[in-house]
Amino acid sequence: MEQQQTNKKRFKQKRPCPLKSKLISYLDYKDVDSYKRYITDRGKIAPRRNTVVSAKFQRYISRAIKRARIMCLIPYEIS
C-alpha cells in the first residue's frame, strides 16, 4: 500500500500586540527605557517578527528611536 500524504497546514495563533494591550497611544522619544527592548545589541531597530508589535506601533517605535538618535540619547551604532 502506498502512503498517503496529509497536507494539513498548521496555523500559529497570533500573539497580541504588547503595546496595544497596555493602551499606549504615544511613544515619547525622551523615554529611552520604554523602547530599549526594541533595539538589538548592535543598535539596530528590531523587526516586527521579533518584537510582535503591530505595524502601527512599529512605525511609532522606529520614529521614536530615530528621533532619540538625532538628539544623542542613544547611539547610532554600538561597537
N, CA, C and O atoms as a Tripos MOL2 file, in Angstrom:
@<TRIPOS>MOLECULE
protein
  316   315    79     0     0
PROTEIN
NO_CHARGES

@<TRIPOS>ATOM
      1 N           0.8200   -1.1800    0.0000 N.3       1 MET1
      2 CA          0.0000    0.0000    0.0000 C.3       1 MET1
      3 C           0.8680    1.2490    0.0000 C.2       1 MET1
      4 O           1.9200    1.2960    0.6370 O.2       1 MET1
      5 N           0.4290    2.2080   -0.6890 N.am      2 GLU2
      6 CA          1.1550    3.4680   -0.7520 C.3       2 GLU2
      7 C           0.7650    4.3480    0.4320 C.2       2 GLU2
      8 O          -0.3660    4.3240    0.9190 O.2       2 GLU2
      9 N           1.7490    5.1230    0.8700 N.am      3 GLN3
     10 CA          1.4740    6.0250    1.9860 C.3       3 GLN3
     11 C           0.8000    7.2800    1.4610 C.2       3 GLN3
     12 O           1.1970    7.8430    0.4410 O.2       3 GLN3
     13 N          -0.2080    7.6940    2.1700 N.am      4 GLN4
     14 CA         -0.9070    8.9060    1.7810 C.3       4 GLN4
     15 C          -0.2860   10.0890    2.5210 C.2       4 GLN4
     16 O          -0.0170   10.0310    3.7210 O.2       4 GLN4
     17 N          -0.0720   11.1420    1.7770 N.am      5 GLN5
     18 CA          0.4770   12.3370    2.3840 C.3       5 GLN5
     19 C          -0.6570   13.2460    2.8260 C.2       5 GLN5
     20 O          -1.6170   13.4830    2.0930 O.2       5 GLN5
     21 N          -0.5200   13.7350    4.0180 N.am      6 THR6
     22 CA         -1.5250   14.6780    4.5080 C.3       6 THR6
     23 C          -0.9750   16.0810    4.3620 C.2       6 THR6
     24 O           0.1320   16.3780    4.8130 O.2       6 THR6
     25 N          -1.7290   16.9110    3.7500 N.am      7 ASN7
     26 CA         -1.3230   18.2930    3.5010 C.3       7 ASN7
     27 C          -2.0740   19.2290    4.4450 C.2       7 ASN7
     28 O          -2.7460   20.1630    4.0070 O.2       7 ASN7
     29 N          -1.9510   18.9710    5.7160 N.am      8 LYS8
     30 CA         -2.6020   19.8440    6.6850 C.3       8 LYS8
     31 C          -1.6780   21.0050    7.0090 C.2       8 LYS8
     32 O          -0.4940   20.8160    7.2890 O.2       8 LYS8
     33 N          -2.2210   22.1830    6.9670 N.am      9 LYS9
     34 CA         -1.4530   23.3680    7.3210 C.3       9 LYS9
     35 C          -1.7160   23.6940    8.7810 C.2       9 LYS9
     36 O          -2.8580   23.7050    9.2400 O.2       9 LYS9
     37 N          -0.6550   23.9540    9.4840 N.am     10 ARG10
     38 CA         -0.7910   24.3170   10.8910 C.3      10 ARG10
     39 C          -0.6730   25.8270   11.0030 C.2      10 ARG10
     40 O           0.2900   26.4310   10.5300 O.2      10 ARG10
     41 N          -1.6540   26.4090   11.6280 N.am     11 PHE11
     42 CA         -1.6650   27.8490   11.8000 C.3      11 PHE11
     43 C          -1.2480   28.1980   13.2130 C.2      11 PHE11
     44 O          -1.7570   27.6380   14.1840 O.2      11 PHE11
     45 N          -0.3260   29.1210   13.3140 N.am     12 LYS12
     46 CA          0.0670   29.6050   14.6250 C.3      12 LYS12
     47 C          -0.8970   30.6930   15.0500 C.2      12 LYS12
     48 O          -1.3400   31.5090   14.2430 O.2      12 LYS12
     49 N          -1.2070   30.6860   16.3170 N.am     13 GLN13
     50 CA         -2.0950   31.7090   16.8300 C.3      13 GLN13
     51 C          -1.3090   33.0030   16.9700 C.2      13 GLN13
     52 O          -0.2040   33.0050   17.5130 O.2      13 GLN13
     53 N          -1.8690   34.0940   16.4880 N.am     14 LYS14
     54 CA         -1.1740   35.3660   16.5340 C.3      14 LYS14
     55 C          -1.1480   35.8870   17.9650 C.2      14 LYS14
     56 O          -2.1570   35.8760   18.6700 O.2      14 LYS14
     57 N           0.0270   36.3400   18.3710 N.am     15 ARG15
     58 CA          0.1510   36.9200   19.7000 C.3      15 ARG15
     59 C          -0.3200   38.3660   19.6530 C.2      15 ARG15
     60 O          -0.0860   39.0560   18.6610 O.2      15 ARG15
     61 N          -0.9700   38.8300   20.6910 N.am     16 PRO16
     62 CA         -1.4540   40.2140   20.6750 C.3      16 PRO16
     63 C          -0.3040   41.2070   20.8200 C.2      16 PRO16
     64 O           0.7480   40.8840   21.3720 O.2      16 PRO16
     65 N          -0.5180   42.3870   20.3280 N.am     17 CYS17
     66 CA          0.4830   43.4520   20.4110 C.3      17 CYS17
     67 C           0.6400   43.8820   21.8710 C.2      17 CYS17
     68 O          -0.3540   44.2310   22.5080 O.2      17 CYS17
     69 N           1.8620   43.8680   22.4190 N.am     18 PRO18
     70 CA          2.0370   44.2380   23.8220 C.3      18 PRO18
     71 C           1.7610   45.7120   24.0970 C.2      18 PRO18
     72 O           1.3480   46.0650   25.2020 O.2      18 PRO18
     73 N           1.9810   46.5670   23.1190 N.am     19 LEU19
     74 CA          1.7260   47.9910   23.3300 C.3      19 LEU19
     75 C           0.2340   48.3110   23.2580 C.2      19 LEU19
     76 O          -0.2500   49.2050   23.9520 O.2      19 LEU19
     77 N          -0.4810   47.5840   22.4240 N.am     20 LYS20
     78 CA         -1.9150   47.8080   22.3100 C.3      20 LYS20
     79 C          -2.6450   47.3390   23.5700 C.2      20 LYS20
     80 O          -3.6330   47.9460   23.9840 O.2      20 LYS20
     81 N          -2.1520   46.2570   24.1740 N.am     21 SER21
     82 CA         -2.7910   45.7500   25.3810 C.3      21 SER21
     83 C          -2.5410   46.6600   26.5770 C.2      21 SER21
     84 O          -3.3320   46.6740   27.5200 O.2      21 SER21
     85 N          -1.4370   47.4270   26.5490 N.am     22 LYS22
     86 CA         -1.1540   48.3800   27.6370 C.3      22 LYS22
     87 C          -1.8150   49.7340   27.4010 C.2      22 LYS22
     88 O          -1.6730   50.6480   28.2130 O.2      22 LYS22
     89 N          -2.5380   49.8620   26.2860 N.am     23 LEU23
     90 CA         -3.2530   51.0780   25.9070 C.3      23 LEU23
     91 C          -2.3180   52.2820   25.7830 C.2      23 LEU23
     92 O          -2.6420   53.3790   26.2370 O.2      23 LEU23
     93 N          -1.1650   52.0660   25.1710 N.am     24 ILE24
     94 CA         -0.2150   53.1380   24.9190 C.3      24 ILE24
     95 C          -0.6020   53.8090   23.6090 C.2      24 ILE24
     96 O          -0.7620   53.1430   22.5860 O.2      24 ILE24
     97 N          -0.7510   55.1260   23.6430 N.am     25 SER25
     98 CA         -1.1460   55.8290   22.4340 C.3      25 SER25
     99 C           0.0140   56.5980   21.8120 C.2      25 SER25
    100 O          -0.0450   56.9430   20.6310 O.2      25 SER25
    101 N           1.0750   56.8770   22.5880 N.am     26 TYR26
    102 CA          2.1850   57.6450   22.0630 C.3      26 TYR26
    103 C           3.4770   57.2000   22.7340 C.2      26 TYR26
    104 O           3.5270   57.0640   23.9570 O.2      26 TYR26
    105 N           4.5080   56.9750   21.9560 N.am     27 LEU27
    106 CA          5.8270   56.6380   22.4910 C.3      27 LEU27
    107 C           6.6930   57.8890   22.4430 C.2      27 LEU27
    108 O           6.9680   58.4150   21.3640 O.2      27 LEU27
    109 N           7.1200   58.3620   23.5910 N.am     28 ASP28
    110 CA          7.9250   59.5580   23.6610 C.3      28 ASP28
    111 C           9.3850   59.2110   23.4080 C.2      28 ASP28
    112 O           9.8970   58.2540   23.9900 O.2      28 ASP28
    113 N          10.0590   59.9600   22.5600 N.am     29 TYR29
    114 CA         11.4460   59.6630   22.2310 C.3      29 TYR29
    115 C          12.3810   59.9400   23.3950 C.2      29 TYR29
    116 O          13.4930   59.4130   23.4230 O.2      29 TYR29
    117 N          11.9600   60.7530   24.3590 N.am     30 LYS30
    118 CA         12.8110   61.0720   25.5080 C.3      30 LYS30
    119 C          12.8250   59.9630   26.5470 C.2      30 LYS30
    120 O          13.7280   59.9120   27.3830 O.2      30 LYS30
    121 N          11.8470   59.0800   26.5080 N.am     31 ASP31
    122 CA         11.7730   57.9650   27.4540 C.3      31 ASP31
    123 C          12.5190   56.7680   26.8620 C.2      31 ASP31
    124 O          11.9130   55.9000   26.2340 O.2      31 ASP31
    125 N          13.8220   56.7300   27.0640 N.am     32 VAL32
    126 CA         14.6810   55.7330   26.4300 C.3      32 VAL32
    127 C          14.3740   54.3210   26.9340 C.2      32 VAL32
    128 O          14.4540   53.3640   26.1640 O.2      32 VAL32
    129 N          14.0290   54.1810   28.2010 N.am     33 ASP33
    130 CA         13.7910   52.8570   28.7690 C.3      33 ASP33
    131 C          12.5750   52.1560   28.1640 C.2      33 ASP33
    132 O          12.5150   50.9260   28.1530 O.2      33 ASP33
    133 N          11.6110   52.9180   27.6650 N.am     34 SER34
    134 CA         10.3980   52.3000   27.1380 C.3      34 SER34
    135 C          10.6370   51.5740   25.8190 C.2      34 SER34
    136 O           9.9600   50.5860   25.5360 O.2      34 SER34
    137 N          11.5810   52.0380   25.0060 N.am     35 TYR35
    138 CA         11.8190   51.3730   23.7270 C.3      35 TYR35
    139 C          13.2010   50.7420   23.6450 C.2      35 TYR35
    140 O          13.6580   50.4180   22.5490 O.2      35 TYR35
    141 N          13.8720   50.5600   24.7640 N.am     36 LYS36
    142 CA         15.1840   49.9140   24.7850 C.3      36 LYS36
    143 C          15.0810   48.4470   24.3640 C.2      36 LYS36
    144 O          16.0200   47.9080   23.7780 O.2      36 LYS36
    145 N          13.9750   47.8110   24.6500 N.am     37 ARG37
    146 CA         13.8020   46.4030   24.2970 C.3      37 ARG37
    147 C          13.5690   46.1740   22.8030 C.2      37 ARG37
    148 O          13.6170   45.0360   22.3360 O.2      37 ARG37
    149 N          13.3190   47.2450   22.0550 N.am     38 TYR38
    150 CA         13.0850   47.1310   20.6190 C.3      38 TYR38
    151 C          14.3330   47.4360   19.8030 C.2      38 TYR38
    152 O          14.2620   47.5950   18.5850 O.2      38 TYR38
    153 N          15.4900   47.5180   20.4840 N.am     39 ILE39
    154 CA         16.7670   47.7440   19.8310 C.3      39 ILE39
    155 C          17.6350   46.5140   20.0730 C.2      39 ILE39
    156 O          17.6880   46.0010   21.1910 O.2      39 ILE39
    157 N          18.3120   46.0440   19.0370 N.am     40 THR40
    158 CA         19.1820   44.8790   19.1960 C.3      40 THR40
    159 C          20.4580   45.2890   19.9200 C.2      40 THR40
    160 O          20.6870   46.4700   20.1790 O.2      40 THR40
    161 N          21.2710   44.3120   20.2390 N.am     41 ASP41
    162 CA         22.5190   44.5930   20.9390 C.3      41 ASP41
    163 C          23.5180   45.3460   20.0580 C.2      41 ASP41
    164 O          24.4600   45.9470   20.5740 O.2      41 ASP41
    165 N          23.3250   45.3220   18.7530 N.am     42 ARG42
    166 CA         24.1820   46.0640   17.8240 C.3      42 ARG42
    167 C          23.6800   47.4830   17.5760 C.2      42 ARG42
    168 O          24.3440   48.2640   16.8950 O.2      42 ARG42
    169 N          22.5150   47.8210   18.1220 N.am     43 GLY43
    170 CA         21.9780   49.1660   17.9690 C.3      43 GLY43
    171 C          20.9680   49.3140   16.8510 C.2      43 GLY43
    172 O          20.5450   50.4300   16.5500 O.2      43 GLY43
    173 N          20.5740   48.2140   16.2270 N.am     44 LYS44
    174 CA         19.6010   48.2710   15.1400 C.3      44 LYS44
    175 C          18.1840   48.1630   15.6850 C.2      44 LYS44
    176 O          17.9640   47.6620   16.7870 O.2      44 LYS44
    177 N          17.2400   48.6350   14.9050 N.am     45 ILE45
    178 CA         15.8290   48.5140   15.2710 C.3      45 ILE45
    179 C          15.4040   47.0850   14.9680 C.2      45 ILE45
    180 O          15.6100   46.5930   13.8590 O.2      45 ILE45
    181 N          14.8130   46.4210   15.9530 N.am     46 ALA46
    182 CA         14.4010   45.0190   15.7970 C.3      46 ALA46
    183 C          13.1900   44.9350   14.8690 C.2      46 ALA46
    184 O          12.3340   45.8190   14.9030 O.2      46 ALA46
    185 N          13.1000   43.8890   14.0370 N.am     47 PRO47
    186 CA         11.9800   43.7560   13.1050 C.3      47 PRO47
    187 C          10.6830   43.3470   13.8110 C.2      47 PRO47
    188 O          10.6880   42.8830   14.9510 O.2      47 PRO47
    189 N           9.6080   43.5310   13.1130 N.am     48 ARG48
    190 CA          8.2770   43.2260   13.6560 C.3      48 ARG48
    191 C           8.1080   41.7690   14.0220 C.2      48 ARG48
    192 O           7.4470   41.4500   15.0100 O.2      48 ARG48
    193 N           8.6850   40.8950   13.2540 N.am     49 ARG49
    194 CA          8.5070   39.4710   13.5230 C.3      49 ARG49
    195 C           9.1530   39.0640   14.8420 C.2      49 ARG49
    196 O           8.7680   38.0510   15.4240 O.2      49 ARG49
    197 N          10.1220   39.8260   15.3210 N.am     50 ASN50
    198 CA         10.7480   39.5300   16.6040 C.3      50 ASN50
    199 C          10.0820   40.2660   17.7610 C.2      50 ASN50
    200 O           9.9940   39.7330   18.8670 O.2      50 ASN50
    201 N           9.6160   41.4790   17.5150 N.am     51 THR51
    202 CA          9.0360   42.2770   18.5940 C.3      51 THR51
    203 C           7.5600   42.0160   18.8050 C.2      51 THR51
    204 O           7.0290   42.3400   19.8680 O.2      51 THR51
    205 N           6.8860   41.4450   17.8320 N.am     52 VAL52
    206 CA          5.4630   41.0810   17.8730 C.3      52 VAL52
    207 C           4.5700   42.2940   18.1410 C.2      52 VAL52
    208 O           3.5530   42.1790   18.8240 O.2      52 VAL52
    209 N           4.9480   43.4480   17.6070 N.am     53 VAL53
    210 CA          4.0770   44.6120   17.7170 C.3      53 VAL53
    211 C           3.3610   44.8050   16.3850 C.2      53 VAL53
    212 O           3.7800   44.2760   15.3550 O.2      53 VAL53
    213 N           2.2890   45.5620   16.4230 N.am     54 SER54
    214 CA          1.5370   45.8050   15.1990 C.3      54 SER54
    215 C           2.3170   46.7660   14.3000 C.2      54 SER54
    216 O           3.2810   47.3900   14.7420 O.2      54 SER54
    217 N           1.9060   46.8790   13.0650 N.am     55 ALA55
    218 CA          2.6010   47.7400   12.0980 C.3      55 ALA55
    219 C           2.5380   49.2000   12.5320 C.2      55 ALA55
    220 O           3.5020   49.9460   12.3600 O.2      55 ALA55
    221 N           1.4250   49.5970   13.0830 N.am     56 LYS56
    222 CA          1.2580   50.9710   13.5460 C.3      56 LYS56
    223 C           2.2610   51.2990   14.6520 C.2      56 LYS56
    224 O           2.9060   52.3470   14.6150 O.2      56 LYS56
    225 N           2.3910   50.4070   15.6310 N.am     57 PHE57
    226 CA          3.3020   50.6610   16.7300 C.3      57 PHE57
    227 C           4.7550   50.4730   16.3140 C.2      57 PHE57
    228 O           5.6420   51.0790   16.9150 O.2      57 PHE57
    229 N           5.0220   49.6560   15.3090 N.am     58 GLN58
    230 CA          6.3800   49.5360   14.8020 C.3      58 GLN58
    231 C           6.8230   50.8520   14.1800 C.2      58 GLN58
    232 O           7.9830   51.2430   14.3070 O.2      58 GLN58
    233 N           5.9020   51.5320   13.5100 N.am     59 ARG59
    234 CA          6.2310   52.8550   12.9600 C.3      59 ARG59
    235 C           6.4890   53.8520   14.0800 C.2      59 ARG59
    236 O           7.4090   54.6640   13.9830 O.2      59 ARG59
    237 N           5.6840   53.8020   15.1490 N.am     60 TYR60
    238 CA          5.9030   54.6840   16.2980 C.3      60 TYR60
    239 C           7.2650   54.4120   16.9370 C.2      60 TYR60
    240 O           7.9860   55.3450   17.2910 O.2      60 TYR60
    241 N           7.6110   53.1480   17.0820 N.am     61 ILE61
    242 CA          8.8860   52.7700   17.7010 C.3      61 ILE61
    243 C          10.0510   53.2570   16.8570 C.2      61 ILE61
    244 O          10.9930   53.8510   17.3800 O.2      61 ILE61
    245 N           9.9930   53.0110   15.5580 N.am     62 SER62
    246 CA         11.1090   53.4080   14.6980 C.3      62 SER62
    247 C          11.2570   54.9230   14.6640 C.2      62 SER62
    248 O          12.3780   55.4330   14.6450 O.2      62 SER62
    249 N          10.1550   55.6400   14.6550 N.am     63 ARG63
    250 CA         10.2010   57.0980   14.6610 C.3      63 ARG63
    251 C          10.8050   57.6240   15.9630 C.2      63 ARG63
    252 O          11.6010   58.5630   15.9420 O.2      63 ARG63
    253 N          10.4320   57.0260   17.0910 N.am     64 ALA64
    254 CA         10.9680   57.4500   18.3860 C.3      64 ALA64
    255 C          12.4560   57.1470   18.4970 C.2      64 ALA64
    256 O          13.2140   57.9560   19.0310 O.2      64 ALA64
    257 N          12.8790   55.9940   18.0000 N.am     65 ILE65
    258 CA         14.2940   55.6290   18.0500 C.3      65 ILE65
    259 C          15.1220   56.5630   17.1790 C.2      65 ILE65
    260 O          16.1990   56.9990   17.5850 O.2      65 ILE65
    261 N          14.6290   56.8700   15.9930 N.am     66 LYS66
    262 CA         15.3610   57.7710   15.1070 C.3      66 LYS66
    263 C          15.4570   59.1770   15.6900 C.2      66 LYS66
    264 O          16.4920   59.8310   15.5560 O.2      66 LYS66
    265 N          14.4010   59.6450   16.3290 N.am     67 ARG67
    266 CA         14.4510   60.9610   16.9660 C.3      67 ARG67
    267 C          15.4100   60.9770   18.1430 C.2      67 ARG67
    268 O          16.1170   61.9600   18.3640 O.2      67 ARG67
    269 N          15.4340   59.8850   18.9000 N.am     68 ALA68
    270 CA         16.3540   59.7960   20.0360 C.3      68 ALA68
    271 C          17.8020   59.7430   19.5610 C.2      68 ALA68
    272 O          18.6920   60.2690   20.2290 O.2      68 ALA68
    273 N          18.0440   59.1230   18.4320 N.am     69 ARG69
    274 CA         19.3960   59.0960   17.8810 C.3      69 ARG69
    275 C          19.8420   60.4940   17.4630 C.2      69 ARG69
    276 O          20.9930   60.8730   17.6800 O.2      69 ARG69
    277 N          18.9460   61.2440   16.8730 N.am     70 ILE70
    278 CA         19.2790   62.6050   16.4560 C.3      70 ILE70
    279 C          19.6060   63.4740   17.6720 C.2      70 ILE70
    280 O          20.5070   64.3110   17.6190 O.2      70 ILE70
    281 N          18.8720   63.2720   18.7630 N.am     71 MET71
    282 CA         19.0950   64.0530   19.9840 C.3      71 MET71
    283 C          20.2250   63.4790   20.8440 C.2      71 MET71
    284 O          20.4680   63.9640   21.9490 O.2      71 MET71
    285 N          20.9160   62.4500   20.3450 N.am     72 CYS72
    286 CA         22.0490   61.7970   21.0230 C.3      72 CYS72
    287 C          21.6590   61.1490   22.3460 C.2      72 CYS72
    288 O          22.4780   61.0860   23.2630 O.2      72 CYS72
    289 N          20.4330   60.6690   22.4610 N.am     73 LEU73
    290 CA         20.0060   59.9410   23.6570 C.3      73 LEU73
    291 C          20.4400   58.4850   23.5930 C.2      73 LEU73
    292 O          20.7160   57.8620   24.6180 O.2      73 LEU73
    293 N          20.4960   57.9500   22.3810 N.am     74 ILE74
    294 CA         21.0230   56.5910   22.1710 C.3      74 ILE74
    295 C          22.0000   56.6600   20.9960 C.2      74 ILE74
    296 O          21.8410   57.5100   20.1190 O.2      74 ILE74
    297 N          23.0010   55.7880   20.9600 N.am     75 PRO75
    298 CA         23.9730   55.8330   19.8640 C.3      75 PRO75
    299 C          23.4030   55.2320   18.5700 C.2      75 PRO75
    300 O          22.4800   54.4180   18.5950 O.2      75 PRO75
    301 N          23.9750   55.6550   17.4570 N.am     76 TYR76
    302 CA         23.5860   55.0980   16.1680 C.3      76 TYR76
    303 C          24.0350   53.6590   16.0370 C.2      76 TYR76
    304 O          23.2940   52.8090   15.5430 O.2      76 TYR76
    305 N          25.2590   53.3880   16.4820 N.am     77 GLU77
    306 CA         25.8240   52.0570   16.3470 C.3      77 GLU77
    307 C          26.6120   51.7390   17.6100 C.2      77 GLU77
    308 O          27.3620   52.5720   18.1180 O.2      77 GLU77
    309 N          26.4300   50.5300   18.1030 N.am     78 ILE78
    310 CA         27.1560   50.0830   19.2890 C.3      78 ILE78
    311 C          28.2730   49.1650   18.8230 C.2      78 ILE78
    312 O          28.0220   48.1540   18.1660 O.2      78 ILE78
    313 N          29.4870   49.5130   19.1580 N.am     79 SER79
    314 CA         30.6340   48.7150   18.7180 C.3      79 SER79
    315 C          30.9540   47.6150   19.6910 C.2      79 SER79
    316 O          31.8920   46.8500   19.4700 O.2      79 SER79
@<TRIPOS>BOND
     1     1     2 1
     2     2     3 1
     3     3     4 2
     4     3     5 am
     5     5     6 1
     6     6     7 1
     7     7     8 2
     8     7     9 am
     9     9    10 1
    10    10    11 1
    11    11    12 2
    12    11    13 am
    13    13    14 1
    14    14    15 1
    15    15    16 2
    16    15    17 am
    17    17    18 1
    18    18    19 1
    19    19    20 2
    20    19    21 am
    21    21    22 1
    22    22    23 1
    23    23    24 2
    24    23    25 am
    25    25    26 1
    26    26    27 1
    27    27    28 2
    28    27    29 am
    29    29    30 1
    30    30    31 1
    31    31    32 2
    32    31    33 am
    33    33    34 1
    34    34    35 1
    35    35    36 2
    36    35    37 am
    37    37    38 1
    38    38    39 1
    39    39    40 2
    40    39    41 am
    41    41    42 1
    42    42    43 1
    43    43    44 2
    44    43    45 am
    45    45    46 1
    46    46    47 1
    47    47    48 2
    48    47    49 am
    49    49    50 1
    50    50    51 1
    51    51    52 2
    52    51    53 am
    53    53    54 1
    54    54    55 1
    55    55    56 2
    56    55    57 am
    57    57    58 1
    58    58    59 1
    59    59    60 2
    60    59    61 am
    61    61    62 1
    62    62    63 1
    63    63    64 2
    64    63    65 am
    65    65    66 1
    66    66    67 1
    67    67    68 2
    68    67    69 am
    69    69    70 1
    70    70    71 1
    71    71    72 2
    72    71    73 am
    73    73    74 1
    74    74    75 1
    75    75    76 2
    76    75    77 am
    77    77    78 1
    78    78    79 1
    79    79    80 2
    80    79    81 am
    81    81    82 1
    82    82    83 1
    83    83    84 2
    84    83    85 am
    85    85    86 1
    86    86    87 1
    87    87    88 2
    88    87    89 am
    89    89    90 1
    90    90    91 1
    91    91    92 2
    92    91    93 am
    93    93    94 1
    94    94    95 1
    95    95    96 2
    96    95    97 am
    97    97    98 1
    98    98    99 1
    99    99   100 2
   100    99   101 am
   101   101   102 1
   102   102   103 1
   103   103   104 2
   104   103   105 am
   105   105   106 1
   106   106   107 1
   107   107   108 2
   108   107   109 am
   109   109   110 1
   110   110   111 1
   111   111   112 2
   112   111   113 am
   113   113   114 1
   114   114   115 1
   115   115   116 2
   116   115   117 am
   117   117   118 1
   118   118   119 1
   119   119   120 2
   120   119   121 am
   121   121   122 1
   122   122   123 1
   123   123   124 2
   124   123   125 am
   125   125   126 1
   126   126   127 1
   127   127   128 2
   128   127   129 am
   129   129   130 1
   130   130   131 1
   131   131   132 2
   132   131   133 am
   133   133   134 1
   134   134   135 1
   135   135   136 2
   136   135   137 am
   137   137   138 1
   138   138   139 1
   139   139   140 2
   140   139   141 am
   141   141   142 1
   142   142   143 1
   143   143   144 2
   144   143   145 am
   145   145   146 1
   146   146   147 1
   147   147   148 2
   148   147   149 am
   149   149   150 1
   150   150   151 1
   151   151   152 2
   152   151   153 am
   153   153   154 1
   154   154   155 1
   155   155   156 2
   156   155   157 am
   157   157   158 1
   158   158   159 1
   159   159   160 2
   160   159   161 am
   161   161   162 1
   162   162   163 1
   163   163   164 2
   164   163   165 am
   165   165   166 1
   166   166   167 1
   167   167   168 2
   168   167   169 am
   169   169   170 1
   170   170   171 1
   171   171   172 2
   172   171   173 am
   173   173   174 1
   174   174   175 1
   175   175   176 2
   176   175   177 am
   177   177   178 1
   178   178   179 1
   179   179   180 2
   180   179   181 am
   181   181   182 1
   182   182   183 1
   183   183   184 2
   184   183   185 am
   185   185   186 1
   186   186   187 1
   187   187   188 2
   188   187   189 am
   189   189   190 1
   190   190   191 1
   191   191   192 2
   192   191   193 am
   193   193   194 1
   194   194   195 1
   195   195   196 2
   196   195   197 am
   197   197   198 1
   198   198   199 1
   199   199   200 2
   200   199   201 am
   201   201   202 1
   202   202   203 1
   203   203   204 2
   204   203   205 am
   205   205   206 1
   206   206   207 1
   207   207   208 2
   208   207   209 am
   209   209   210 1
   210   210   211 1
   211   211   212 2
   212   211   213 am
   213   213   214 1
   214   214   215 1
   215   215   216 2
   216   215   217 am
   217   217   218 1
   218   218   219 1
   219   219   220 2
   220   219   221 am
   221   221   222 1
   222   222   223 1
   223   223   224 2
   224   223   225 am
   225   225   226 1
   226   226   227 1
   227   227   228 2
   228   227   229 am
   229   229   230 1
   230   230   231 1
   231   231   232 2
   232   231   233 am
   233   233   234 1
   234   234   235 1
   235   235   236 2
   236   235   237 am
   237   237   238 1
   238   238   239 1
   239   239   240 2
   240   239   241 am
   241   241   242 1
   242   242   243 1
   243   243   244 2
   244   243   245 am
   245   245   246 1
   246   246   247 1
   247   247   248 2
   248   247   249 am
   249   249   250 1
   250   250   251 1
   251   251   252 2
   252   251   253 am
   253   253   254 1
   254   254   255 1
   255   255   256 2
   256   255   257 am
   257   257   258 1
   258   258   259 1
   259   259   260 2
   260   259   261 am
   261   261   262 1
   262   262   263 1
   263   263   264 2
   264   263   265 am
   265   265   266 1
   266   266   267 1
   267   267   268 2
   268   267   269 am
   269   269   270 1
   270   270   271 1
   271   271   272 2
   272   271   273 am
   273   273   274 1
   274   274   275 1
   275   275   276 2
   276   275   277 am
   277   277   278 1
   278   278   279 1
   279   279   280 2
   280   279   281 am
   281   281   282 1
   282   282   283 1
   283   283   284 2
   284   283   285 am
   285   285   286 1
   286   286   287 1
   287   287   288 2
   288   287   289 am
   289   289   290 1
   290   290   291 1
   291   291   292 2
   292   291   293 am
   293   293   294 1
   294   294   295 1
   295   295   296 2
   296   295   297 am
   297   297   298 1
   298   298   299 1
   299   299   300 2
   300   299   301 am
   301   301   302 1
   302   302   303 1
   303   303   304 2
   304   303   305 am
   305   305   306 1
   306   306   307 1
   307   307   308 2
   308   307   309 am
   309   309   310 1
   310   310   311 1
   311   311   312 2
   312   311   313 am
   313   313   314 1
   314   314   315 1
   315   315   316 2
@<TRIPOS>SUBSTRUCTURE
     1 MET1         2 RESIDUE 1 A MET
     2 GLU2         6 RESIDUE 1 A GLU
     3 GLN3        10 RESIDUE 1 A GLN
     4 GLN4        14 RESIDUE 1 A GLN
     5 GLN5        18 RESIDUE 1 A GLN
     6 THR6        22 RESIDUE 1 A THR
     7 ASN7        26 RESIDUE 1 A ASN
     8 LYS8        30 RESIDUE 1 A LYS
     9 LYS9        34 RESIDUE 1 A LYS
    10 ARG10       38 RESIDUE 1 A ARG
    11 PHE11       42 RESIDUE 1 A PHE
    12 LYS12       46 RESIDUE 1 A LYS
    13 GLN13       50 RESIDUE 1 A GLN
    14 LYS14       54 RESIDUE 1 A LYS
    15 ARG15       58 RESIDUE 1 A ARG
    16 PRO16       62 RESIDUE 1 A PRO
    17 CYS17       66 RESIDUE 1 A CYS
    18 PRO18       70 RESIDUE 1 A PRO
    19 LEU19       74 RESIDUE 1 A LEU
    20 LYS20       78 RESIDUE 1 A LYS
    21 SER21       82 RESIDUE 1 A SER
    22 LYS22       86 RESIDUE 1 A LYS
    23 LEU23       90 RESIDUE 1 A LEU
    24 ILE24       94 RESIDUE 1 A ILE
    25 SER25       98 RESIDUE 1 A SER
    26 TYR26      102 RESIDUE 1 A TYR
    27 LEU27      106 RESIDUE 1 A LEU
    28 ASP28      110 RESIDUE 1 A ASP
    29 TYR29      114 RESIDUE 1 A TYR
    30 LYS30      118 RESIDUE 1 A LYS
    31 ASP31      122 RESIDUE 1 A ASP
    32 VAL32      126 RESIDUE 1 A VAL
    33 ASP33      130 RESIDUE 1 A ASP
    34 SER34      134 RESIDUE 1 A SER
    35 TYR35      138 RESIDUE 1 A TYR
    36 LYS36      142 RESIDUE 1 A LYS
    37 ARG37      146 RESIDUE 1 A ARG
    38 TYR38      150 RESIDUE 1 A TYR
    39 ILE39      154 RESIDUE 1 A ILE
    40 THR40      158 RESIDUE 1 A THR
    41 ASP41      162 RESIDUE 1 A ASP
    42 ARG42      166 RESIDUE 1 A ARG
    43 GLY43      170 RESIDUE 1 A GLY
    44 LYS44      174 RESIDUE 1 A LYS
    45 ILE45      178 RESIDUE 1 A ILE
    46 ALA46      182 RESIDUE 1 A ALA
    47 PRO47      186 RESIDUE 1 A PRO
    48 ARG48      190 RESIDUE 1 A ARG
    49 ARG49      194 RESIDUE 1 A ARG
    50 ASN50      198 RESIDUE 1 A ASN
    51 THR51      202 RESIDUE 1 A THR
    52 VAL52      206 RESIDUE 1 A VAL
    53 VAL53      210 RESIDUE 1 A VAL
    54 SER54      214 RESIDUE 1 A SER
    55 ALA55      218 RESIDUE 1 A ALA
    56 LYS56      222 RESIDUE 1 A LYS
    57 PHE57      226 RESIDUE 1 A PHE
    58 GLN58      230 RESIDUE 1 A GLN
    59 ARG59      234 RESIDUE 1 A ARG
    60 TYR60      238 RESIDUE 1 A TYR
    61 ILE61      242 RESIDUE 1 A ILE
    62 SER62      246 RESIDUE 1 A SER
    63 ARG63      250 RESIDUE 1 A ARG
    64 ALA64      254 RESIDUE 1 A ALA
    65 ILE65      258 RESIDUE 1 A ILE
    66 LYS66      262 RESIDUE 1 A LYS
    67 ARG67      266 RESIDUE 1 A ARG
    68 ALA68      270 RESIDUE 1 A ALA
    69 ARG69      274 RESIDUE 1 A ARG
    70 ILE70      278 RESIDUE 1 A ILE
    71 MET71      282 RESIDUE 1 A MET
    72 CYS72      286 RESIDUE 1 A CYS
    73 LEU73      290 RESIDUE 1 A LEU
    74 ILE74      294 RESIDUE 1 A ILE
    75 PRO75      298 RESIDUE 1 A PRO
    76 TYR76      302 RESIDUE 1 A TYR
    77 GLU77      306 RESIDUE 1 A GLU
    78 ILE78      310 RESIDUE 1 A ILE
    79 SER79      314 RESIDUE 1 A SER
